[in-house]
């Protein structure tokens, strides 16, 4: 059953207030964390945070260091993995089934946005397990179409699958989180006969903004997107 309102219970707020500084401390202890563009984060109100997703370390990094605790979309199987499920339950993320049209998480995200909360998601929809970006799914464009908000692109570098192995061996890998300027997606005309293509074009624009924040080896299928090439030529 889809709920009609969105709120964050007090026990969840308390859990987030505890978990976020703990994870910040862990990341600082085992790696060199470098964050740029914090001035681009809105001080209040709803917006979407769009990150690239190489490994399971990306969402915890973004959530831990974001100025406020965002609502987070996550793969449903995280809720069934020992250890990870405890964190997902305590933080109270929004689970989604991979590879399926799942209306409930989309509605939950819209409810969160309408209630004034920022929402964090990975437009690729799954981990790439390698630096290169994969094609975006159109969900992020659907959300903005239904409830127009800014999208904050975020490029994360250094959180590859071997991050933990590097960290526990004392290498203290460098991890970067580059926060881009807010993006206003163009509206999609309801009379457009190719509505799905227009929505995908908007999702691709979000990914291109993320790609422009990343080094070339991380840009993947968006390396030659017009926006990325225009930024590279500057």
Protein Blocks (a to p, Z undefined) as FASTA:
>chain_A
ZZfbdcddfklmmmmmmmmmmmmmmmmmmpccddehklmpcfbdcdddddddfblmlmmm
mmmmpmbacdddddfklmmgghjlmmmmmnopadddehiacfklmmmmmmmmmnopacdd
dfkopaehiabdcdddfklmmmmmmmgcdddddddehiafklmmmmmnonopaddddddd
ddddddddfklmblmlmmmmmmmmmmmmmmmmpcfklnmmmlmgmklmmmmmZZ
